[in-house]
Amino acid sequence: MPIQPDLEWHQHLAEGRFMLCADAATGVPFYPPRAIVPGKGSEDVVWIPASGRGTVYSSTTVYKRLPETNYNVALVDLAEGPRMMSRIEGIDPADVVIGMAVTARIEWPEGGDPFVVFVPAEGAE
């Protein structure tokens, strides 16, 4: 059976688990999910649980015309090492700052696929 990392990623999220792919030989995680370990060409990929902790590496606010709401696009350095693109929610987009501690949350919009967003960690605002 072919490895389908994107399908597995969404399946984990649908089951309420934030998981990362990792090199089975070293345990080093990577993102986005791939069928082959980056830089090695090895297909020895395993799934490991992510802590959900991260730090904002960069953020930009996307300004929308009224009545739509502004939002941000952020790069988050995960505690496990990889960097992922997402959004920071629960805070005004202009108040997101580099270095802010954040925690992952799985969102599942009606009729859509689950995805990961981040919220400020306790005491990070």
C-alpha positions, 0 to 999 in steps of 0.5 A: 500500500502506498504511503499517503502522508496527507491522508494520514495527517488529516486522519490523525487530526480528525481523531483529535491528534496532532502528529508529526512525521519523523525519521524512524532511525533518528526520531527527528520530526519534520513538517510537512508530512512526507513519504520520504525523510528529507535529505535521506531518501529513506521511506522509514517514516513514523508518526509521533505525537506533537506536544502542541507547544510552539513559538511565533517565528513571524506573523503578518496581518491580512487586512480585509474589507469590511464586514470581513474580519482581519486575520494573521498568517504566522510561522510557528516554530514547534517545540519538536523543531519543525516550523509550520505555517498557520494562524494565531487565534484568540487575539487581535491579529495585530497583537501577535508578536514574534517570540510569543508562546503558543499552543496548538488547537485542532479546528474542524469547520463544518463540511471541511477538513480539520486543520491546526491553529494556535492560541496564545499560551497561558500568560503569553498575551 
